[in-house]
C-alpha cells in the first residue's frame, strides 16, 4: 500500500469514526452533546447575555460514558487506517491521517449545528474550540495511537 493510499484510507477512516460517534451520540441526545464529548462547550446567547454549558456533564452518570465514544471510535479508525503497514511509525502516520476526515466532518457539523431562534437567542458550539479539540486534537492523538498500536502488535507477532 502506498503512502498516498494510506493517507486517503486514514482520512476515510477518520470520517467514518466521526460519523459513528456522531450517530450514536445523536441518538442518545442532541448534536451539541457530541461536541461536548470532545470537551467543547455549547454557547447559548439570549436575553441574559451569553453563557456556555457542558450539557453532557449535566446529563448524569450514564451520559458520562459518551465521553469515551470519540476516543474509542478514533482508536478503531486509526487501527483500520494502519491496515497492512509493517512498522509502528507507518501505523502512526496512517492513524494520524484520520485527522483529515474527522476535521472535515467536524467543520461541516459545526457550521450546520449553530442555530438562531429569533429574538436574539442563539445556540451553538464556538467554532475555535470545536475545530481545535474535536477536529484536530482528538483524531491526531487517538487516531495516531490506534494506528501505532496495531502496527506495533503486528510487528511483534512477526
C-alpha positions in Angstrom: 0.0 0.0 0.0 1.5 3.4 -1.0 1.7 6.3 1.4 -0.9 8.2 -0.6 -3.3 5.2 -0.3 -2.7 5.1 3.5 -3.4 8.8 3.9 -6.6 8.5 1.8 -7.7 5.5 3.8 -6.9 7.2 7.0 -9.0 10.2 6.0 -11.9 8.0 5.1 -11.5 6.1 8.4 -11.5 9.4 10.3 -14.7 10.5 8.6 -16.2 7.1 9.4 -15.2 7.3 13.1 -16.7 10.8 13.3 -19.9 9.6 11.7 -20.1 6.6 14.0 -19.5 8.7 17.1 -21.9 11.4 16.0 -24.7 9.0 15.1 -24.6 7.1 18.4 -24.4 10.4 20.4 -27.2 12.0 18.4 -29.4 9.0 19.1 -28.7 9.5 22.8 -29.1 13.2 22.9 -28.5 16.2 20.5 -25.8 17.4 18.2 -24.4 19.8 20.7 -23.8 16.9 23.1 -21.5 15.3 20.5 -19.2 18.3 20.7 -19.4 18.2 24.5 -18.0 14.6 24.3 -14.9 16.4 22.9 -15.0 18.9 25.8 -16.1 21.7 23.5 -18.9 23.6 25.4 -22.1 24.9 23.9 -22.7 28.6 23.9 -26.2 29.9 24.3 -26.8 33.6 23.7 -30.0 35.3 24.7 -31.6 38.0 26.8 -29.4 37.5 29.8 -26.2 37.5 27.7 -24.0 34.6 26.6 -23.4 31.5 28.6 -21.5 28.3 28.0 -22.6 24.9 29.1 -21.3 21.4 29.1 -24.6 19.6 28.5 -23.1 16.2 28.8 -21.8 16.7 32.3 -25.2 17.9 33.4 -27.0 14.8 32.0 -25.9 12.3 34.7 -23.6 9.4 35.2 -24.7 7.2 32.3 -24.2 10.1 29.8 -20.5 10.3 31.1 -19.9 7.1 29.0 -20.4 9.2 25.9 -17.0 10.9 26.7 -15.4 7.5 25.8 -17.1 7.3 22.4 -14.9 9.7 20.3 -11.6 8.2 21.6 -12.7 4.6 21.1 -14.1 5.3 17.6 -10.8 7.1 16.7 -8.6 4.3 18.1 -10.6 1.9 15.9 -10.3 4.2 12.9 -6.5 4.5 13.4 -6.3 0.7 13.5 -8.2 0.4 10.3 -6.1 3.2 8.7 -3.0 1.2 9.6 -4.1 -1.9 7.8 -1.2 -3.6 6.1 1.6 -1.4 7.5 4.8 -3.1 8.8 6.1 -0.6 11.3 4.7 1.4 14.2 5.9 4.6 12.6 3.9 3.8 9.4 0.9 2.9 11.6 1.2 6.2 13.4 1.2 8.1 10.1 -1.8 6.1 8.8 -3.6 6.7 12.1 -2.8 10.4 12.0 -4.4 10.6 8.6 -7.8 10.1 10.3 -7.5 13.8 11.2 -8.3 14.9 7.6 -11.7 13.2 7.5 -12.6 13.9 11.1 -11.7 17.6 10.8 -13.8 17.9 7.6 -16.8 16.2 9.3 -16.4 18.4 12.4 -16.3 21.6 10.3 -19.4 20.6 8.5 -21.3 19.7 11.6 -20.2 22.9 13.5 -21.4 25.1 10.7 -24.8 23.4 10.4 -25.5 23.0 14.1 -25.3 26.6 15.1 -28.9 27.9 15.3 -30.6 31.3 15.6 -34.0 31.1 17.2 -35.1 34.7 16.8 -35.4 37.4 19.4 -31.6 37.4 19.8 -31.5 33.8 21.0 -28.9 31.5 19.5 -27.2 28.2 20.4 -24.2 26.5 19.0 -20.6 25.5 19.6 -17.9 28.1 19.3 -16.0 27.3 16.1 -12.5 27.6 17.5 -12.7 25.0 20.3 -14.8 22.7 18.2 -12.2 22.6 15.4 -9.1 22.6 17.7 -10.4 19.9 20.1 -12.8 17.8 18.2 -11.4 18.3 14.7 -7.6 18.2 15.3 -6.5 17.2 18.8 -8.8 14.1 19.2 -8.1 12.4 15.9 -4.4 13.3 16.0 -4.0 11.8 19.4 -6.3 8.8 19.3 -6.1 8.0 15.6 -2.3 8.1 15.7 -2.3 5.9 18.9 -4.7 3.3 17.3 -2.6 3.1 14.1 0.7 2.8 16.0 -0.6 0.3 18.5 -2.0 -2.1 15.8 1.2 -1.8 13.8 3.3 -2.5 16.9 1.3 -5.6 17.7 1.6 -6.8 14.1 5.4 -6.2 14.2 5.7 -8.1 17.5 3.9 -11.1 16.0 6.3 -11.5 13.2 
